[in-house]
């Protein structure tokens, strides 16, 4: 995944799990963590992790921890 933020982009890698039925989620996707593998601009050489969780229907919260 690539996250576009003010000042640059973050690249992340990991698995995202969810159950689809006819192209639509049947349940809210579970939380997941992805590793930050790099970035551009202000985030050049970034490392850390991104945690995502569903907080409401069709709404996710992303927490970015940079080292």
N, C-alpha and C positions, 0 to 999 in steps of 0.2 A: 504494500500500500504506500501511497505517497500522500502526506498531509501538507496542504498549502497553508502557510501561516504568514502573518506580517513579518517581513524580513527574510523570508526564504522558505524552503521546503524541508520536511523530514521524511526519510525513507524508513519503512518498518517492514519486518518480515515475521510471519507466524501463521497459525491456523485460525480460521474463523469458522465456528460451528453453528449450524442452524438446520432446521427441518423445513423443507419446502414441499408444498402440495400444489400442483398445477401452477408453479411459479410464484406462489404466495407463502409467506411464513405461516405455519400452523400454531406455533407457540413463540413467545418472545425469545430471541436468541440469548444463549447463556453468556455470562461475562467472559472476556478473553484478555490475554496479555500478548503483546507483540514486542519483539526486540527492535530498538532503534539501531539501524545499521549505518546511518550516515545522514548527510543533509547538504543543503546549499545555503549560500549567503550567510546570514547570522548563525545558522546551524551547521556550518561546515565542520566536518569531523565529529558530529554529535554522536553520543552513545547514551543508552538508557533504556527505558521501556515505556510503552503506552498501554494503559488499562482501559478497557471499554466495558460499560454495563448498560443494560436497558433500564431506564428509570420511569418510562411511561410508554404507551403504545406509540410506535414509530419515533421514539426519542431515545437517543443514546447520550451518555456522558463519557467524555474521554479525559483521562488524567494522564498528563505527560510528565515523566520524571527524567530529567537530564542529568547525566554525570558530568 
